[in-house]
Amino acid sequence: MTYRPTVRGRRLARELRKLREEQGLTLQEVADRLDWSRATVSRLETSQTRPKPGDIADILDLYGVPSPDRDALITLARQAGQRGWWTAYQDVFAGSYVALEDEASHIRTWDPQLVHGLLQTEDYSRAVITAGRLLPSEEEIERRIAARKIRQALLDRADAPRFQVIFDEAVLHRPIGGEKVMRAQLSALATVAEIRPSVTIQVLPYTAAAHAGLDGRFTILSYPDPAGPDIAYVEGTMGDVYLESAEEIAKHRDRFERIMKRALSPEESAHLIAEAARSSL
């Protein structure tokens, strides 16, 4: 099974790299002292392999890390190895995004084409998945819908993340699945903020003309732990990109802020969504 690092796994990897650099050791020097391969050390520092608590203990002993820091990092290794609900859907979810989303405390996303997956109705999801994935069987389609419904439970948690989403106005007028499906989807969007106070929906109107979101969709994931920096996620047909450098994160935060300033307020957006739902009758 392919290892997909969680936020804890990424944090552990950063801490291991930081500790090694503080000791002034190279990857090869660490490998030689532990009788490992250089690749093994490198994979642990880049979250490419599932960390084993015993291996982490050996590295920390080499670096002379005392308790309680040593105990905390070994605990982090154990937590990084825990299986999340998404592991039952390895055939559905590519990459690490769902694992990272599941632990976020704040999600900001700009989507110019579709209602976000966390807010899609079942029929809308079915239309999107059927059209976009070119799946050969009904069974595969239904499996993806089931996975998406489980993913949406994130917003029902007592500790649900703050979720800010901005749609392009075109999303409201593209009849995905036909008029009936789209009307139900718009009606669901119109009331979601009332049902889930942690959710904020804004619409970027056509009148915004040229804007900072023209390069396409992206998401910024933030975490409650200061040691877990933000991650910017950019999804594409040729593969997904995860950006973690301070420069790239700042750039995407600025883009999101610029789009948000051009968007309608949440109240104005709710009115426009309700109006679009009525016009589809």
SULCOR-V586457 format. One record per residue. N is the residue number from 1. RES is the residue in one small letter. PHI is phi in whole degrees, 0 to 359 (999 if undefined). OMEGA is omega in degrees with one decimal (none if undefined). D_LAST is the distance of its C-alpha to the last C-alpha in Angstrom with 2 decimals. Layout:
N&RES&PHI&OMEGA&D_LAST / N&RES&PHI&OMEGA&D_LAST
//
This chain:
1&m&999&-179.8&47.40 / 2&t&294&178.7&46.51 / 3&y&278&178.2&46.99 / 4&r&239&-171.9&44.06 / 5&p&295&173.0&45.30 / 6&t&271&176.5&43.69 / 7&v&300&179.4&44.06 / 8&r&297&178.9&47.31 / 9&g&297&178.9&48.57 / 10&r&293&178.8&47.98 / 11&r&296&178.4&49.65 / 12&l&300&-180.0&52.63 / 13&a&300&179.0&52.98 / 14&r&296&-179.3&53.10 / 15&e&295&178.9&55.69 / 16&l&296&179.1&57.86 / 17&r&295&179.4&57.86 / 18&k&298&-179.7&58.68 / 19&l&296&179.0&61.53 / 20&r&298&-179.2&63.02 / 21&e&294&177.3&62.99 / 22&e&295&177.5&64.63 / 23&q&278&-179.9&67.38 / 24&g&71&-178.2&67.86 / 25&l&255&174.1&67.47 / 26&t&270&176.4&66.02 / 27&l&301&-178.7&63.91 / 28&q&294&179.2&66.98 / 29&e&297&177.1&69.25 / 30&v&296&-179.7&66.95 / 31&a&300&-178.9&66.72 / 32&d&296&-176.7&70.52 / 33&r&289&-179.9&71.21 / 34&l&262&-177.0&68.84 / 35&d&61&175.5&69.87 / 36&w&248&170.9&66.30 / 37&s&272&177.0&64.93 / 38&r&299&-178.8&63.62 / 39&a&297&179.7&60.28 / 40&t&298&178.8&59.96 / 41&v&295&-179.2&60.33 / 42&s&298&-178.6&57.95 / 43&r&295&177.5&55.21 / 44&l&292&-178.0&55.51 / 45&e&279&-179.3&55.20 / 46&t&240&176.9&52.11 / 47&s&59&179.8&50.20 / 48&q&265&179.1&50.63 / 49&t&218&-179.7&52.23 / 50&r&289&-177.9&51.85 / 51&p&287&175.6&54.51 / 52&k&263&-178.6&57.10 / 53&p&309&179.7&58.48 / 54&g&295&178.6&62.01 / 55&d&294&179.5&61.67 / 56&i&296&177.6&60.21 / 57&a&298&179.2&63.15 / 58&d&296&179.9&65.58 / 59&i&295&-178.3&64.06 / 60&l&294&175.3&64.11 / 61&d&295&178.1&67.72 / 62&l&299&-178.6&68.59 / 63&y&277&179.2&67.05 / 64&g&71&-178.9&68.77 / 65&v&280&-178.4&65.63 / 66&p&274&170.7&66.67 / 67&s&284&10.3&64.80 / 68&p&273&-179.5&62.44 / 69&d&299&179.6&60.78 / 70&r&300&-179.1&61.94 / 71&d&297&-178.7&60.49 / 72&a&295&-178.9&57.14 / 73&l&287&176.3&56.79 / 74&i&293&175.8&57.82 / 75&t&298&178.2&55.20 / 76&l&299&178.0&52.66 / 77&a&295&178.1&53.79 / 78&r&296&-178.8&53.24 / 79&q&292&-179.6&49.74 / 80&a&295&-179.0&48.90 / 81&g&270&-179.1&49.74 / 82&q&290&179.9&47.46 / 83&r&278&176.4&44.79 / 84&g&269&-178.2&41.21 / 85&w&301&-175.1&38.37 / 86&w&289&-179.0&37.27 / 87&t&293&175.6&40.58 / 88&a&284&-178.5&39.37 / 89&y&236&179.6&36.76 / 90&q&300&-179.7&39.16 / 91&d&283&-177.6&37.77 / 92&v&261&-174.9&34.26 / 93&f&265&176.8&35.01 / 94&a&264&177.6&37.14 / 95&g&74&-173.1&39.26 / 96&s&257&-168.9&39.65 / 97&y&303&-175.0&36.32 / 98&v&297&177.4&35.04 / 99&a&297&179.8&38.49 / 100&l&288&178.0&38.54 / 101&e&297&-175.5&35.03 / 102&d&297&-177.1&36.00 / 103&e&256&-176.3&38.83 / 104&a&288&174.8&37.26 / 105&s&257&-179.8&37.09 / 106&h&210&179.2&34.87 / 107&i&239&176.2&32.34 / 108&r&241&-177.2&31.13 / 109&t&218&175.4&28.93 / 110&w&244&-179.2&27.41 / 111&d&225&-177.0&24.87 / 112&p&273&-172.6&23.68 / 113&q&238&-171.6&21.80 / 114&l&224&167.8&20.27 / 115&v&296&-177.5&19.25 / 116&h&300&-177.5&22.70 / 117&g&304&179.9&23.91 / 118&l&290&-175.9&24.68 / 119&l&243&-176.2&21.06 / 120&q&281&170.5&19.35 / 121&t&285&-177.6&17.72 / 122&e&297&-177.9&19.59 / 123&d&291&177.0&17.14 / 124&y&295&178.1&16.68 / 125&s&303&-178.3&20.49 / 126&r&299&179.8&21.06 / 127&a&295&-179.8&19.24 / 128&v&294&-178.0&21.19 / 129&i&295&-179.4&24.43 / 130&t&296&-176.3&24.25 / 131&a&283&-170.9&23.69 / 132&g&270&-173.3&26.06 / 133&r&264&-179.5&28.91 / 134&l&52&-176.8&29.71 / 135&l&281&-174.5&30.90 / 136&p&281&-175.0&32.86 / 137&s&223&177.2&31.95 / 138&e&297&-179.5&29.23 / 139&e&299&179.6&31.65 / 140&e&293&177.9&31.74 / 141&i&297&-178.5&27.97 / 142&e&295&178.1&27.81 / 143&r&295&178.5&30.77 / 144&r&292&177.7&29.10 / 145&i&294&178.4&26.02 / 146&a&298&179.5&28.50 / 147&a&295&-179.7&30.35 / 148&r&294&179.0&27.32 / 149&k&295&176.9&26.47 / 150&i&294&178.3&30.10 / 151&r&300&-177.6&30.01 / 152&q&294&178.8&27.08 / 153&a&297&176.2&29.41 / 154&l&307&-176.1&31.13 / 155&l&280&179.3&28.74 / 156&d&264&-178.4&29.51 / 157&r&292&175.4&33.23 / 158&a&296&178.6&35.27 / 159&d&254&-178.2&36.44 / 160&a&304&178.2&33.12 / 161&p&291&169.8&33.42 / 162&r&290&-174.3&31.96 / 163&f&237&177.1&29.01 / 164&q&248&-179.6&27.96 / 165&v&232&176.4&25.33 / 166&i&239&176.8&24.28 / 167&f&254&167.4&21.47 / 168&d&285&-179.9&21.25 / 169&e&302&-179.8&18.18 / 170&a&301&179.9&17.75 / 171&v&300&-177.3&16.89 / 172&l&286&-173.6&13.54 / 173&h&247&177.2&12.64 / 174&r&270&-172.1&14.36 / 175&p&283&177.9&12.06 / 176&i&299&179.1&14.78 / 177&g&81&-177.8&14.60 / 178&g&100&-173.7&11.61 / 179&e&298&-177.9&7.84 / 180&k&296&179.3&8.09 / 181&v&296&-177.6&11.11 / 182&m&292&178.7&10.04 / 183&r&298&178.6&7.26 / 184&a&295&179.0&10.22 / 185&q&294&179.9&12.62 / 186&l&294&178.0&11.28 / 187&s&297&177.8&11.18 / 188&a&295&178.5&14.67 / 189&l&295&-176.7&15.84 / 190&a&297&-176.5&14.93 / 191&t&252&-172.4&17.29 / 192&v&298&-179.1&19.84 / 193&a&294&177.9&22.21 / 194&e&286&-179.2&22.51 / 195&i&284&-176.1&23.34 / 196&r&237&-178.2&25.60 / 197&p&297&179.1&27.60 / 198&s&280&-176.8&29.24 / 199&v&258&175.1&26.07 / 200&t&238&-179.7&25.35 / 201&i&245&174.5&22.37 / 202&q&230&179.2&22.57 / 203&v&242&174.5&20.77 / 204&l&272&-174.1&22.98 / 205&p&284&176.8&21.45 / 206&y&304&-176.9&22.03 / 207&t&294&178.3&24.58 / 208&a&291&178.9&26.82 / 209&a&54&179.2&27.96 / 210&a&293&-175.8&30.84 / 211&h&208&-173.6&31.07 / 212&a&285&-178.1&32.98 / 213&g&259&-175.1&30.42 / 214&l&292&-179.4&30.67 / 215&d&283&176.6&32.96 / 216&g&118&-172.7&30.27 / 217&r&289&174.0&29.25 / 218&f&199&-179.7&31.80 / 219&t&225&174.5&32.34 / 220&i&245&179.2&35.14 / 221&l&253&178.5&36.43 / 222&s&240&-173.3&38.79 / 223&y&230&-177.3&41.08 / 224&p&289&-178.6&42.88 / 225&d&278&179.4&46.27 / 226&p&302&179.6&47.86 / 227&a&283&177.9&49.56 / 228&g&253&-177.4&46.22 / 229&p&292&179.0&45.10 / 230&d&301&175.0&41.57 / 231&i&231&173.7&40.27 / 232&a&259&-176.7&37.98 / 233&y&243&178.6&36.10 / 234&v&236&-177.4&34.95 / 235&e&264&179.0&33.29 / 236&g&215&-178.8&33.89 / 237&t&292&-179.9&33.99 / 238&m&264&179.6&37.79 / 239&g&136&-178.6&38.17 / 240&d&262&-179.4&37.48 / 241&v&236&177.5&39.52 / 242&y&245&-176.6&40.62 / 243&l&252&-175.9&42.13 / 244&e&233&-179.7&44.47 / 245&s&290&-178.9&46.86 / 246&a&302&-178.7&46.89 / 247&e&294&-179.0&46.42 / 248&e&292&178.7&43.30 / 249&i&297&179.4&41.74 / 250&a&299&-179.8&42.49 / 251&k&296&-178.8&40.92 / 252&h&285&173.6&37.63 / 253&r&298&179.6&37.62 / 254&d&297&178.1&38.12 / 255&r&300&-178.6&35.28 / 256&f&296&179.4&32.90 / 257&e&298&179.5&34.16 / 258&r&294&177.6&33.72 / 259&i&296&-177.4&30.09 / 260&m&298&-179.7&29.43 / 261&k&292&179.2&31.06 / 262&r&274&-177.2&28.84 / 263&a&281&173.3&25.62 / 264&l&292&176.6&23.67 / 265&s&295&176.9&24.90 / 266&p&304&179.4&23.26 / 267&e&292&178.5&22.06 / 268&e&295&179.7&20.69 / 269&s&294&178.8&19.10 / 270&a&299&178.7&17.36 / 271&h&295&-179.3&15.99 / 272&l&294&178.4&14.81 / 273&i&295&178.5&13.18 / 274&a&298&179.3&11.37 / 275&e&295&178.6&10.33 / 276&a&295&178.2&9.16 / 277&a&296&-179.9&7.08 / 278&r&293&-177.0&5.50 / 279&s&290&-179.4&5.47 / 280&s&272&179.3&3.82 / 281&l&291&none&0.00
//
